[in-house]
Amino acid sequence: ALIGAVLGQPRPVIVAVDTATELESAFLRLWDELWPGAKARFSLCTGALMPRTVTGVLMDIQAVPRAVPSSQFRKIAGTALVVDLRRPTAPDAWVDVLLEGASRGDSAFRSWMEAAVGAEASRGAVPSLMPIFAEMHGGSWSAPDVLASVLGMPQLELATRTRLVRMLFDRAGTDEGPAARRELLQTLCGHRDADLSFLSVMLEEQTHQLFEESRPEGCALTMSLLGAELTSVGEQVLRAAVLSLTSSDVGTFADSQVPFLPTIVSANPRLATAPEVWRRAGHRSREIIGQLDAFKLADEERSAVVDAVIASGADAPVEALVRFAGDAAVSPVLSAITKGELSFSAQWRSSLAGRPDAVLAWLEGHAALRSKELEVASRFVSPTTHRERLSKVWQTGISGQSDSFSPRVAAFGLALALGTSGLSPLFTTCFQPTFDALASSRLEYEEWDWLRQQAPPLSWWRDWDKCERIAAGLARRLKGQNASLETVFNILRGRGAIRKVVAVLDDDRDTRTYLKSLRKSLAVGSSVGTREQRDALMDKL
């Protein structure tokens, strides 16, 4: 009767007794069955002439003499529950459950109550909680059934319901594994019979824990939620699940789940830096890029996305990717082409050709340039663009490489030299390799196109002689700068090139005088150049 009165409702309890010692042991035994949080707040008195209070509040339970008419203390304790033990009533079922455990000395209920209600909950919550306790500790308990019971008790405080749901997750995870945790999350994400917003933080924690326990089950949860109608709480759980995904998780997706990739990446943009995402995306790559374009990503982040696309080896929507990354796409694309990781194509060329500043920045960012970098860059910039900066980069890149660089690099460098005033150092490094490439027809049309405007023919019927045309352009420059014999031999190292330049100089009265001065310098005993160079300069044509 005392258990039913004290734990069955929240009001203070007054019990009429004949003597003060009549219920001492019963009161203490009752107190002993309380959980720690309730014990700390519980107050009792085994004998008082009138109802007693603590700081103005009636004690939880107290005994008063039966001889005192109840009418005298009802004015003081009108809100209390008065119990007459001489007229006992049949106990509720939950009381029997509690007494059965107490008779065995079982503390499971006390421990469970401490975890379920904590220190703040009212002792009057016991009738509602005892059935749940019985379900959870039954021989054939069912997590979904217990969850339904918890959600079906709106009278419970929100903090208590939150604790109960967390206890249920822990018990299900321990007894049945991650799959049970996933099933509970799926159920709660679609529950519409009650507002579960108070559970949102806890459910996000459970989602993270699920991924820690089993990534396959975490992925299964994500996929099931993506295709379901969710409440606002379910959407929060889905977001937490998507943010927990890694590139290795994406690799486990079935083909039927690939259509969800754009949605997943839009919620978790860092996945876009994983090559696996782009390998699986297929024709949905363009959609993913469109989703990413809505984010204010830094250049480094956009560059990382381009790196991932390239590393994936998948066919990329080039225009969309460059439109998304802008100048940030240039460096990774050029580096990949240089290393052979990406094939040069007309699509890449047309998409990046309008970004010469970024191409130049890529070149200038190399501590040590090689011929390969120069050759790749030459496919995306023109010698007429940023000529001064390009000349400096080209000179740095090919210095010390002798003639080991490709004809394309040489032709580009010569076009830069012809486009500047004076005798650029690029004449020394680029003229002879370009002349030799033209002589053996190893220069592509585009490469000759860089030079032809600055190397006009000497006559209309000999415009086909490209070697003569560049020789004429150099000859005029040498004469205009009154270049020394040493400079001439530094630029013209082959017999055929020297003879072409000599022919051009000898054919014009204005330049013939300069040719004579060179030969005179050689005739007075100069040892400049090789015997082959000197003989070629002195040959009569």
Secondary structure, 3 states (H helix, E strand, C coil): CHHHHHHCCCCCEEEEECCCCCCHHHHHHHHHCCCHHHHHHCCEECCCCCCCEECCEECCEEEEECCCCHHHHCCCCCCCEEECCCCCCCCCHHHHHHHHHHHCCCCHHHHHHHHHHCCCCCHHHHHHHHHHHHHHCCCCCCHHHHHHHHHCCCCCCHHHHHHHHHHHHHHHHHHHCHHHHHHHHHHHHCCCCCCCHHHHHHHHHHHHHHHHHCHHHHHHHHHHHHCCCCCHHHHHHHHHHHHHCCHHHHCCCCHHHHHHHHHHHHHCHHHHHCHHHHHHHHHHHHHHHHHHCCCCCCHHHHHHHHHHHHHHCCCCCHHHHHHHHHHHHHHHHHHHHHHCCCCCCHHHHHHHCCCHHHHHHHHHCCCCCCHHHHHHHCCCCCCCCCHHHHHHHHHHHHCCCCCCCCHHHHHHHHHHHHCCCCCCHHHHHHHHHHHHHHHCCCCCHHHHHHHHCCCCCCCHHHCCCHHHHHHHHHHHHHHHHCCCHHHHHHHCCCHHHHHHHHHHHHCCHHHHHHHHHHHHHHHCCCCCCCHHHHHHHHCCC
